Amino acid sequence: QVQLVESGGGLVQHGGSLRLSCAASKLNFGEYHMSWYRQAPGKERELVARITSGGTVTFLADSGKGRFTTYRVNAKNTITLQMNSLKSEDADIYYCKADNPWTTLNYWGQGTQVTVSS
């Protein structure tokens, strides 16, 4: 059974940093594009960043430009979202998603909570 497990969330002060990781198992990781989404209660998930199977970042939300970076290590089946200079408006549950570009297969992680204190 495919699993995506996010980690690294937590409580951080305004201006601080967090590094979110997503570890995939039982997945041909190198075949999948990976994305980070965020979701607030009662709202739809919104895309934060997207990285191709080959490691090219094809999307980064305007809210994260200059502060967030994402990368993947295919040999370790992981992706990372480095978030710096965090603001209160960055607080949400963050999810990773795997998409196979040649099929309709996609998988979600369970999410990790990011809380930013002012």
Number of C-alpha atoms within 10 A of each C-alpha: 5 13 16 23 18 23 19 16 19 14 15 18 14 17 14 14 18 18 16 23 23 25 19 23 14 10 15 12 21 17 16 22 21 28 25 27 20 22 18 13 8 6 8 10 16 14 18 23 24 23 21 21 19 13 17 13 18 11 16 19 13 11 11 16 12 11 13 21 16 24 19 23 14 17 8 11 17 19 23 20 22 16 20 17 15 23 18 15 10 18 20 20 18 26 27 30 21 25 19 18 13 8 7 7 10 14 17 19 20 15 22 21 19 20 20 20 13 10
